[in-house]
Amino acid sequence: MAVPKKKTSNGKRDQRRAHWKRQAALEAQKALSLGKSILTGRSKGFVYPSEDEEEAGEE
């Protein structure tokens, strides 16, 4: 026979949501940092074609 599940406490629910939001904030911060490093040309671990290479390839 089916038995109803126990209700999740408000604290546990809030903790799970806070963790999810914290992960999203950290990923957004990483993306912004990567974008800034690409724009300044200081990125080491991200391969991105520069405008000079694109123009040389078209000729």
N, C-alpha and C positions, 0 to 999 in steps of 0.2 A: 504494500500500500504506500502511496506517495506521502512523503512527510515534508511540510513546508521548511524552507531554509531559514536559518537565523538571520535576523536583520543586521546589516552592517552598521556599526556605530557611527555617529557623526564625526567623531575624532578620526577614525580610520579612513572614512570617506575624504575628509578634509586633507589628511596627510597624503593620500594618494593623488588628489588633485594638485596639491602644492608641489609634489615631486614632478608631476607631468609638466606643470608650468615652469618649474625651475629648469628642467631639461630643455624646453623650448627657448628660454632666455639664453642659456649657455650656447645653444646651437646658433641662435641669431647673432650673438656676440662673436662667435668664431667666423661666421660668414662675413660679417662686417669687417673684421680684422683682415681676412683674406682679401676682400675687395680693396681695402685701403692699401695693402702691400702690393697688389697687382698694379694699382694706379700709380704708385710711387716707383715701381720697378724694382722693389727690394725683395720680392718673393723668391724663395729658393726651391720650395717643394711643389710648385704648381707650374705646369708647362702651359704657356699661353703665347700664341703667335703675336709678335709685335707688328706694328704698322709697316715698318721698314721691310720685314720679311715678306709680308703680303704683297707689297708693291713690286719687289724684286721678282716674285714668282709670276706675276702677271705679264711681265715683259718678255 
